[in-house]
Amino acid sequence: MSGASPETRRSRLVSGAIVTLLVIAVIAYRERVIEWFAGAHMEPTPTHTADAHGEAYYTCSMHPSVHQSTPGKCPLCGMDLTRVDGDPQRAGSVAISEARRNSIGVRTSEVVESKMLQNLRLVGRLAYDEAKLSDVTPKLRGWVVKLLVNSTGQRVQKGQTLFTLYSPELYNAQQDFLLALRTQTGAPGSSAALVQAARQRLRLLDLSDAQIEELAQHGQPFENVPFAARESGFVIEKDIVEGAAFEPGMRLYRIASLDKVWIEADVYEADLTRVRVGQKASVTLDYLPGRSYEARVAYVYPYLNLEARTGRVRLEMLNRKLELRPGMYANVQLEADLGTRLQVPVSAIVYTGPRRLVFVDTGDGRFRPQEVLIGAEAGGKYEVLSGLRAGDKVASSGVFLIAAEARIRADSAYWDSAESAEIGASPAEAR
């Protein structure tokens, strides 16, 4: 400094003065903002009665741990102390003028009792209708001579020939039937039962009545016998090739009908009580944007996924145009009618640890905190189980500012957690 020129020293002194003025301005502005948010804009409660613990006290809006029996300044920040009215009937009550309500955006809503509809959005997966699955399983041993349906995904009709087979057992059964028919001509009384038994044996080996009549007219057993599909649908599994041998009970094909499909959707455990059989649902698919399908809940499975803690419901949907394909994901929306419920806007609820509070407009320019018990949520509203009545008016916007002022004016035990109250913590320690 001693070596600096007079101009340099003068410049440094001016800079220091400017910095000092800026610091003073910032501190003054901070004090003004703190006063505004702390409740300077709120009208003080005019009553000065003793609280539930004894006499009324004075506290700082920025430091609620400060408790004094006389008015004055906060020892921590220097703000004016605010008198706390400890009247249990008006604990936390806040007075706000009409002009101030408009400036800070405080709005009220009426508690109504009306019909409550809850939308459940689920994600499901399309699946085959298990009641429409059909397996092709022969009842005898043989070989595939000619494979006519030879690819997975191929569509088949009921009665269509899937393959032709040769089976020594079936060949012998045909011979027995023809022999019984020839015997019937010589001794009608005793051979009728024999013919009927031979015919029934061919039926049990999956020959149709038309094939049996054709055999009787032909008079000679068929070496290669056609095997027909019992149901219409699409081949979703094929476990046979031309020339292969098969055993009784072996599954050669699995055929699924797609005229109707299932949707299996997961439901959160808490929402299972709102899903019932016969309930309508709206289904959309990313594969077909802009299209909506109608489905119904057909079954609610009686178990949970232990890892995801979700239940499963099954919906059934017609698929006449075969646009819906098993394996696709589907968006399912269920509308649950909860009946008539007492409702309050979601924005009116204040969470204070284990409690849920609303601020009731008492009609004299005041808002009184009221503990409520809430239930289901739907359409931006909560169901009120207790604490309010239809027709009550509650603050639905600007609730944060009201809660901040009410916390200062109320007994801390009203706001702090139940654990703090149980262990006997003082109001200052709880804060």
MISETI-158205 format. One record per residue (C-alpha): residue number from 1; chain; z, x, y. Coordinates in pm, 1 decimal, always signed. Layout:
R   i ch       c3       c1       c2
R NUM  A        Z        X        Y
...
END
This chain:
R   i ch       c3       c1       c2
R   1  A     +0.0     +0.0     +0.0
R   2  A    +83.2   +284.2   +239.6
R   3  A   -263.5   +433.3   +192.9
R   4  A   -443.0   +100.5   +247.9
R   5  A   -615.5    +25.6   +572.0
R   6  A   -478.3   -239.2   +809.5
R   7  A   -767.5   -469.5   +721.2
R   8  A   -687.4   -443.2   +349.9
R   9  A   -316.8   -515.1   +402.7
R  10  A   -402.4   -810.4   +622.5
R  11  A   -641.4   -948.0   +355.7
R  12  A   -375.7   -916.1    +85.6
R  13  A   -117.1  -1097.2   +296.6
R  14  A   -359.5  -1384.4   +359.7
R  15  A   -443.9  -1407.8    -12.4
R  16  A    -74.4  -1418.1   -102.8
R  17  A    -11.1  -1693.5   +148.0
R  18  A   -298.4  -1899.8     +8.8
R  19  A   -171.9  -1862.3   -350.8
R  20  A   +177.9  -1967.9   -240.7
R  21  A    +43.5  -2279.9    -69.4
R  22  A   -161.4  -2369.7   -376.7
R  23  A   +143.0  -2338.9   -603.4
R  24  A   +346.6  -2562.1   -371.0
R  25  A    +64.3  -2820.4   -367.3
R  26  A    +35.8  -2821.9   -747.2
R  27  A   +412.0  -2868.6   -786.4
R  28  A   +412.5  -3156.4   -539.2
R  29  A   +117.8  -3322.1   -712.3
R  30  A   +286.5  -3281.5  -1051.1
R  31  A   +603.7  -3447.8   -925.6
R  32  A   +396.7  -3739.5   -793.3
R  33  A   +213.9  -3786.8  -1124.2
R  34  A   +537.0  -3764.8  -1321.3
R  35  A   +698.1  -4030.0  -1103.4
R  36  A   +399.5  -4262.5  -1150.3
R  37  A   +391.6  -4233.7  -1528.9
R  38  A   +768.5  -4235.8  -1563.2
R  39  A   +795.1  -4582.5  -1419.9
R  40  A   +788.5  -4550.1  -1044.1
R  41  A   +520.7  -4819.5  -1052.6
R  42  A   +754.1  -5050.0  -1244.9
R  43  A   +996.4  -5274.3  -1065.7
R  44  A  +1355.6  -5175.8  -1151.7
R  45  A  +1567.7  -5420.0  -1340.4
R  46  A  +1794.9  -5586.6  -1084.5
R  47  A  +2081.9  -5655.2  -1322.4
R  48  A  +2353.6  -5389.4  -1353.4
R  49  A  +2574.9  -5512.8  -1632.9
R  50  A  +2764.3  -5298.7  -1880.2
R  51  A  +2578.6  -5199.6  -2198.1
R  52  A  +2694.2  -5254.2  -2554.4
R  53  A  +2872.6  -4915.2  -2556.2
R  54  A  +3057.7  -4966.2  -2227.3
R  55  A  +2938.0  -4908.1  -1872.2
R  56  A  +2579.6  -4874.8  -1755.1
R  57  A  +2449.7  -4520.4  -1709.2
R  58  A  +2176.3  -4332.1  -1523.4
R  59  A  +1905.1  -4131.7  -1697.5
R  60  A  +1585.0  -3941.7  -1618.1
R  61  A  +1253.3  -4097.2  -1712.4
R  62  A  +1124.1  -3753.2  -1818.1
R  63  A  +1444.3  -3637.2  -1988.3
R  64  A  +1614.9  -3935.7  -2160.0
R  65  A  +1884.3  -3704.2  -2295.9
R  66  A  +2036.2  -3686.3  -1945.3
R  67  A  +2323.1  -3939.5  -1911.3
R  68  A  +2530.3  -3974.6  -1590.4
R  69  A  +2769.2  -4240.8  -1476.1
R  70  A  +2659.5  -4209.4  -1110.5
R  71  A  +2314.9  -4198.7   -945.7
R  72  A  +2164.1  -3870.2   -838.7
R  73  A  +1899.8  -3615.1   -927.1
R  74  A  +1797.8  -3496.4  -1273.0
R  75  A  +1945.5  -3147.6  -1331.1
R  76  A  +1633.6  -3048.2  -1526.4
R  77  A  +1343.4  -3161.2  -1307.0
R  78  A  +1504.7  -3292.0   -987.1
R  79  A  +1368.0  -3648.6  -1019.4
R  80  A  +1572.9  -3950.1   -911.3
R  81  A  +1776.7  -4092.8  -1198.0
R  82  A  +1705.6  -4449.5  -1317.6
R  83  A  +1982.3  -4697.1  -1391.2
R  84  A  +1974.8  -4832.8  -1745.2
R  85  A  +2077.4  -5192.9  -1801.1
R  86  A  +2250.8  -5205.4  -2137.8
R  87  A  +2270.3  -5582.0  -2172.1
R  88  A  +2197.4  -5641.9  -2542.3
R  89  A  +2007.9  -5963.1  -2461.9
R  90  A  +1773.0  -5781.8  -2223.1
R  91  A  +1769.0  -5431.7  -2374.8
R  92  A  +1439.8  -5265.2  -2292.2
R  93  A  +1323.4  -5551.6  -2070.9
R  94  A  +1059.1  -5441.2  -1821.4
R  95  A   +964.4  -5615.4  -1496.1
R  96  A   +606.8  -5573.6  -1369.5
R  97  A   +464.0  -5747.6  -1065.7
R  98  A   +136.2  -5938.2  -1093.2
R  99  A    -44.2  -5689.4   -869.8
R 100  A    +76.3  -5397.9  -1077.6
R 101  A    -26.5  -5573.3  -1399.0
R 102  A   -383.8  -5592.5  -1276.5
R 103  A   -390.7  -5230.7  -1160.1
R 104  A   -268.1  -5081.5  -1488.5
R 105  A   -460.4  -5324.5  -1711.4
R 106  A   -180.2  -5523.8  -1870.2
R 107  A   -317.1  -5833.4  -2046.3
R 108  A   -144.7  -6095.9  -2257.7
R 109  A   -257.9  -6296.3  -2560.6
R 110  A   -116.3  -6608.8  -2714.6
R 111  A    +24.4  -6608.0  -3067.0
R 112  A   -184.9  -6859.2  -3260.9
R 113  A   -164.7  -7021.6  -3601.0
R 114  A   -515.2  -7051.8  -3741.3
R 115  A   -732.4  -6991.1  -4045.7
R 116  A   -742.5  -6627.8  -4154.0
R 117  A  -1049.5  -6485.3  -4328.1
R 118  A  -1036.4  -6131.2  -4462.3
R 119  A  -1351.1  -5936.4  -4547.3
R 120  A  -1322.9  -5694.3  -4836.4
R 121  A  -1593.6  -5427.3  -4850.2
R 122  A  -1642.9  -5277.4  -5194.7
R 123  A  -1878.4  -5026.8  -5352.1
R 124  A  -2017.4  -5124.6  -5689.8
R 125  A  -2267.4  -5010.4  -5949.6
R 126  A  -2528.4  -5225.8  -6120.4
R 127  A  -2497.2  -5243.1  -6498.9
R 128  A  -2657.2  -5422.1  -6792.8
R 129  A  -2530.2  -5763.3  -6888.2
R 130  A  -2342.0  -5675.8  -7205.5
R 131  A  -2384.7  -6030.1  -7334.4
R 132  A  -2763.4  -5974.6  -7331.2
R 133  A  -2770.4  -5647.7  -7527.6
R 134  A  -2938.0  -5655.7  -7867.4
R 135  A  -2946.8  -5384.5  -8137.9
R 136  A  -3221.8  -5357.9  -8398.8
R 137  A  -3048.7  -5257.9  -8724.4
R 138  A  -3210.9  -5300.1  -9068.6
R 139  A  -3007.1  -5431.4  -9361.3
R 140  A  -3184.1  -5221.6  -9623.4
R 141  A  -3311.3  -4871.0  -9694.0
R 142  A  -3673.7  -4789.6  -9616.3
R 143  A  -3936.2  -4596.6  -9421.3
R 144  A  -4124.3  -4662.8  -9097.8
R 145  A  -4494.6  -4695.6  -9177.9
R 146  A  -4634.7  -4782.8  -8834.6
R 147  A  -4438.2  -4764.2  -8506.8
R 148  A  -4575.8  -5017.8  -8255.4
R 149  A  -4304.4  -4998.5  -7984.7
R 150  A  -4282.0  -4623.6  -7942.5
R 151  A  -4131.1  -4553.9  -7597.8
R 152  A  -3806.9  -4615.1  -7412.3
R 153  A  -3837.2  -4860.7  -7123.2
R 154  A  -4110.9  -5062.8  -7294.4
R 155  A  -4084.7  -5437.3  -7252.3
R 156  A  -4082.1  -5652.2  -7566.3
R 157  A  -4088.9  -6025.7  -7630.4
R 158  A  -3894.5  -6219.1  -7889.1
R 159  A  -4092.4  -6223.0  -8214.8
R 160  A  -4303.2  -5918.7  -8122.0
R 161  A  -4353.2  -5667.5  -8406.5
R 162  A  -4163.7  -5346.6  -8342.2
R 163  A  -4275.9  -5155.4  -8653.1
R 164  A  -4388.8  -5203.8  -9012.3
R 165  A  -4173.6  -5078.7  -9296.5
R 166  A  -4180.7  -5010.8  -9665.4
R 167  A  -3867.2  -5074.5  -9868.9
R 168  A  -3841.6  -5077.5 -10251.3
R 169  A  -3552.0  -5323.7 -10224.0
R 170  A  -3754.8  -5565.0 -10012.8
R 171  A  -4055.2  -5524.2 -10242.8
R 172  A  -3843.9  -5623.4 -10546.1
R 173  A  -3700.7  -5921.3 -10358.0
R 174  A  -4053.3  -6044.9 -10285.1
R 175  A  -4145.5  -6014.8 -10653.5
R 176  A  -3836.1  -6212.4 -10754.2
R 177  A  -3927.6  -6489.4 -10512.2
R 178  A  -4286.5  -6513.2 -10640.0
R 179  A  -4163.9  -6512.7 -10999.5
R 180  A  -3923.9  -6795.8 -10922.2
R 181  A  -4208.7  -6995.1 -10769.2
R 182  A  -4420.7  -6952.3 -11083.3
R 183  A  -4125.8  -7052.3 -11302.2
R 184  A  -4072.2  -7364.8 -11092.1
R 185  A  -4405.2  -7509.2 -11213.8
R 186  A  -4297.6  -7503.2 -11580.4
R 187  A  -3936.8  -7625.8 -11547.4
R 188  A  -3875.8  -7798.8 -11212.7
R 189  A  -3518.4  -7907.8 -11283.5
R 190  A  -3373.0  -7565.5 -11360.4
R 191  A  -3590.7  -7342.6 -11139.5
R 192  A  -3535.6  -7516.4 -10801.3
R 193  A  -3199.2  -7342.6 -10753.2
R 194  A  -3352.6  -7009.6 -10852.8
R 195  A  -3629.9  -7045.3 -10593.2
R 196  A  -3376.8  -7137.1 -10324.3
R 197  A  -3163.5  -6832.7 -10409.2
R 198  A  -3466.3  -6599.1 -10394.5
R 199  A  -3572.8  -6749.3 -10062.0
R 200  A  -3222.1  -6706.0  -9915.6
R 201  A  -3219.9  -6342.9 -10028.0
R 202  A  -3538.2  -6275.9  -9828.9
R 203  A  -3383.9  -6441.9  -9523.0
R 204  A  -3079.1  -6215.6  -9550.5
R 205  A  -3314.9  -5917.8  -9552.5
R 206  A  -3446.1  -6034.9  -9211.6
R 207  A  -3768.3  -6203.6  -9319.6
R 208  A  -3847.4  -6512.3  -9114.7
R 209  A  -3940.8  -6849.7  -9263.8
R 210  A  -4297.8  -6797.3  -9144.2
R 211  A  -4318.8  -6464.2  -9329.8
R 212  A  -4175.6  -6623.1  -9645.6
R 213  A  -4432.3  -6904.4  -9634.8
R 214  A  -4710.0  -6648.4  -9582.8
R 215  A  -4580.3  -6457.2  -9887.6
R 216  A  -4583.1  -6776.0 -10099.1
R 217  A  -4942.2  -6850.4 -10000.0
R 218  A  -5055.9  -6491.6 -10054.1
R 219  A  -4908.0  -6475.7 -10404.0
R 220  A  -4859.8  -6098.7 -10396.8
R 221  A  -4573.7  -5894.4 -10241.8
R 222  A  -4646.1  -5710.2  -9916.2
R 223  A  -4607.7  -5333.7  -9916.4
R 224  A  -4586.5  -5297.1  -9540.3
R 225  A  -4367.7  -5565.3  -9387.8
R 226  A  -4360.7  -5619.9  -9009.7
R 227  A  -4017.9  -5608.2  -8842.5
R 228  A  -3995.9  -5834.7  -8533.3
R 229  A  -3769.9  -5827.9  -8224.9
R 230  A  -3496.2  -6090.0  -8223.7
R 231  A  -3458.8  -6096.8  -7841.1
R 232  A  -3674.2  -6032.1  -7533.8
R 233  A  -3598.8  -5746.9  -7296.6
R 234  A  -3649.9  -5376.9  -7233.4
R 235  A  -3599.2  -5092.2  -7479.6
R 236  A  -3318.1  -4880.6  -7334.2
R 237  A  -3255.2  -4672.5  -7648.8
R 238  A  -3494.4  -4567.7  -7929.4
R 239  A  -3367.1  -4366.3  -8227.2
R 240  A  -3666.0  -4381.2  -8462.8
R 241  A  -4011.3  -4226.0  -8494.0
R 242  A  -4309.6  -4307.6  -8710.9
R 243  A  -4263.4  -4200.1  -9073.7
R 244  A  -3884.9  -4165.4  -9045.8
R 245  A  -3649.5  -4298.1  -9309.9
R 246  A  -3361.7  -4529.2  -9220.4
R 247  A  -3044.4  -4649.9  -9385.7
R 248  A  -2876.8  -4991.3  -9375.9
R 249  A  -2692.1  -5044.1  -9046.1
R 250  A  -2872.0  -4764.4  -8860.2
R 251  A  -2948.6  -4857.2  -8498.3
R 252  A  -3319.2  -4809.5  -8438.6
R 253  A  -3352.6  -4976.7  -8097.1
R 254  A  -3127.1  -5118.2  -7827.3
R 255  A  -3287.1  -5391.6  -7617.3
R 256  A  -3141.7  -5521.2  -7289.7
R 257  A  -3239.3  -5827.8  -7093.2
R 258  A  -3255.9  -5780.8  -6713.7
R 259  A  -3279.0  -6148.3  -6615.3
R 260  A  -2915.4  -6118.3  -6508.9
R 261  A  -2723.4  -5800.7  -6417.8
R 262  A  -2361.3  -5709.7  -6365.3
R 263  A  -2203.3  -5538.7  -6065.4
R 264  A  -1884.7  -5349.6  -6139.7
R 265  A  -1692.3  -5279.0  -5818.0
R 266  A  -1363.2  -5102.0  -5748.5
R 267  A  -1089.9  -5281.2  -5551.6
R 268  A   -782.6  -5122.6  -5396.1
R 269  A   -460.5  -5216.2  -5567.9
R 270  A   -325.9  -5390.7  -5255.5
R 271  A   -635.3  -5614.6  -5234.6
R 272  A   -644.3  -5731.9  -5596.4
R 273  A   -443.9  -6046.2  -5517.7
R 274  A   -722.0  -6157.3  -5280.6
R 275  A   -993.8  -6149.3  -5548.0
R 276  A  -1037.0  -6443.8  -5782.6
R 277  A  -1289.1  -6560.6  -6041.7
R 278  A  -1567.8  -6774.0  -5891.9
R 279  A  -1540.1  -6616.2  -5545.6
R 280  A  -1873.1  -6577.2  -5363.1
R 281  A  -1993.8  -6235.0  -5256.4
R 282  A  -2278.7  -6091.0  -5051.4
R 283  A  -2457.3  -5790.0  -5202.4
R 284  A  -2687.6  -5540.7  -5027.5
R 285  A  -2861.5  -5230.6  -5161.2
R 286  A  -2991.2  -4919.2  -4988.3
R 287  A  -3295.5  -4949.2  -5215.2
R 288  A  -3390.5  -5278.7  -5048.8
R 289  A  -3283.5  -5263.2  -4680.7
R 290  A  -3265.1  -5593.2  -4499.1
R 291  A  -3223.7  -5792.8  -4820.7
R 292  A  -2907.1  -5974.7  -4916.1
R 293  A  -2821.8  -6126.6  -5254.1
R 294  A  -2561.0  -6378.7  -5355.8
R 295  A  -2326.3  -6306.8  -5644.3
R 296  A  -2004.2  -6444.4  -5788.6
R 297  A  -1693.6  -6281.2  -5928.4
R 298  A  -1705.4  -6338.0  -6303.8
R 299  A  -1407.2  -6135.0  -6421.3
R 300  A  -1114.3  -5929.1  -6292.5
R 301  A  -1027.4  -5652.6  -6536.1
R 302  A   -659.2  -5649.1  -6641.3
R 303  A   -601.3  -5275.7  -6588.6
R 304  A   -612.2  -5005.8  -6318.3
R 305  A   -776.2  -4668.2  -6283.6
R 306  A   -467.9  -4446.8  -6300.5
R 307  A   -619.8  -4164.5  -6095.7
R 308  A   -778.5  -4367.6  -5814.3
R 309  A   -521.5  -4654.5  -5826.3
R 310  A   -799.9  -4910.7  -5808.2
R 311  A   -878.1  -5218.8  -6010.3
R 312  A  -1221.7  -5329.1  -6121.3
R 313  A  -1399.3  -5660.0  -6080.3
R 314  A  -1722.4  -5777.5  -6236.0
R 315  A  -1979.1  -5982.2  -6050.3
R 316  A  -2286.6  -6149.8  -6200.2
R 317  A  -2618.5  -6182.3  -6021.2
R 318  A  -2957.6  -6326.2  -6119.3
R 319  A  -3250.7  -6082.9  -6128.0
R 320  A  -3556.0  -6305.0  -6160.1
R 321  A  -3794.3  -6060.5  -5989.2
R 322  A  -3649.3  -5760.9  -6177.8
R 323  A  -3583.2  -5581.6  -5847.1
R 324  A  -3229.0  -5487.3  -5944.8
R 325  A  -3200.4  -5193.2  -6179.3
R 326  A  -2887.2  -5083.3  -6362.9
R 327  A  -2741.5  -4762.4  -6224.7
R 328  A  -2806.6  -4850.5  -5859.0
R 329  A  -2521.4  -4852.2  -5608.0
R 330  A  -2448.6  -5177.8  -5427.9
R 331  A  -2246.7  -5272.6  -5120.2
R 332  A  -2035.9  -5578.9  -5192.2
R 333  A  -1865.5  -5791.9  -4929.4
R 334  A  -1608.9  -6049.5  -5037.1
R 335  A  -1461.1  -6306.6  -4801.4
R 336  A  -1105.1  -6396.4  -4890.9
R 337  A   -967.2  -6717.8  -4740.0
R 338  A   -597.5  -6651.1  -4673.5
R 339  A   -534.4  -6998.2  -4536.7
R 340  A   -354.5  -7079.6  -4212.0
R 341  A   -146.6  -6786.8  -4085.5
R 342  A    +44.4  -6698.6  -3766.4
R 343  A   -159.9  -6421.3  -3601.7
R 344  A   -122.4  -6163.9  -3324.5
R 345  A   -377.6  -5906.1  -3195.3
R 346  A   -364.4  -5564.0  -3358.5
R 347  A   -343.6  -5398.9  -3015.1
R 348  A    -15.1  -5577.7  -2945.4
R 349  A   +175.3  -5398.2  -3222.4
R 350  A   +385.5  -5092.4  -3135.6
R 351  A   +489.3  -4862.7  -3421.4
R 352  A   +841.1  -4719.9  -3385.2
R 353  A   +925.8  -4552.4  -3713.3
R 354  A  +1020.8  -4820.8  -3965.8
R 355  A   +997.2  -5101.6  -3707.3
R 356  A   +705.3  -5295.9  -3562.2
R 357  A   +750.1  -5430.1  -3208.3
R 358  A   +562.5  -5653.3  -2966.6
R 359  A   +638.3  -5721.6  -2599.4
R 360  A   +688.1  -6090.3  -2532.4
R 361  A   +604.6  -6224.1  -2187.3
R 362  A   +918.8  -6419.1  -2097.8
R 363  A   +750.5  -6587.3  -1800.4
R 364  A   +973.2  -6441.7  -1528.1
R 365  A   +766.7  -6130.1  -1472.4
R 366  A   +933.3  -5949.6  -1760.7
R 367  A   +831.1  -5820.5  -2102.0
R 368  A  +1094.1  -5822.6  -2374.6
R 369  A  +1056.5  -5610.0  -2691.9
R 370  A  +1067.4  -5815.5  -3009.6
R 371  A  +1078.9  -5677.6  -3362.3
R 372  A   +827.4  -5843.4  -3597.3
R 373  A   +734.3  -5829.0  -3963.6
R 374  A   +357.2  -5809.9  -4016.6
R 375  A   +141.0  -5883.5  -4319.1
R 376  A   -233.1  -5888.8  -4380.3
R 377  A   -492.3  -5765.5  -4129.1
R 378  A   -821.7  -5944.7  -4069.0
R 379  A  -1063.5  -5974.6  -3779.9
R 380  A   -863.7  -5753.2  -3543.6
R 381  A   -542.5  -5950.4  -3595.8
R 382  A   -222.7  -5910.6  -3796.0
R 383  A    -42.5  -6182.8  -3981.8
R 384  A   +308.7  -6233.7  -3842.1
R 385  A   +564.3  -6307.6  -4112.6
R 386  A   +868.5  -6326.8  -3882.6
R 387  A   +978.6  -6260.6  -3525.0
R 388  A   +735.5  -6484.2  -3331.7
R 389  A   +635.9  -6846.1  -3300.5
R 390  A   +306.3  -7012.7  -3221.8
R 391  A   +255.2  -7033.2  -2845.2
R 392  A   +443.3  -6711.6  -2759.0
R 393  A   +261.1  -6476.2  -2524.0
R 394  A   +258.7  -6104.2  -2599.5
R 395  A   +112.9  -5801.7  -2422.6
R 396  A   -215.2  -5701.7  -2588.8
R 397  A   -331.0  -5421.8  -2355.7
R 398  A   -143.5  -5165.2  -2150.3
R 399  A   +124.1  -5178.0  -2418.3
R 400  A   +176.4  -4801.1  -2415.3
R 401  A   +293.7  -4800.3  -2052.4
R 402  A   +528.6  -5090.8  -2114.7
R 403  A   +670.3  -4920.8  -2423.9
R 404  A   +732.5  -4596.7  -2234.8
R 405  A   +936.2  -4776.5  -1967.7
R 406  A  +1117.7  -4992.8  -2223.1
R 407  A  +1222.2  -4687.8  -2421.9
R 408  A  +1395.0  -4548.6  -2113.6
R 409  A  +1575.5  -4870.5  -2032.7
R 410  A  +1673.6  -4964.3  -2385.9
R 411  A  +1944.9  -4834.3  -2612.1
R 412  A  +1796.3  -4547.5  -2812.0
R 413  A  +1920.1  -4691.7  -3140.1
R 414  A  +1676.9  -4976.9  -3085.3
R 415  A  +1381.0  -4736.0  -3091.3
R 416  A  +1485.6  -4441.8  -3306.7
R 417  A  +1449.4  -4428.4  -3682.5
R 418  A  +1687.6  -4606.3  -3915.6
R 419  A  +1791.4  -4271.3  -4060.4
R 420  A  +1926.4  -4153.4  -3724.1
R 421  A  +2129.5  -4470.1  -3684.2
R 422  A  +2274.8  -4438.6  -4033.8
R 423  A  +2398.2  -4084.7  -3987.5
R 424  A  +2562.5  -4175.8  -3654.1
R 425  A  +2348.0  -3965.3  -3427.3
R 426  A  +2418.3  -4002.7  -3058.3
R 427  A  +2145.5  -4148.0  -2833.0
R 428  A  +2081.9  -3803.7  -2679.7
R 429  A  +2059.5  -3634.4  -3021.4
R 430  A  +1829.4  -3907.2  -3154.8
R 431  A  +1594.4  -3855.6  -2861.7
END
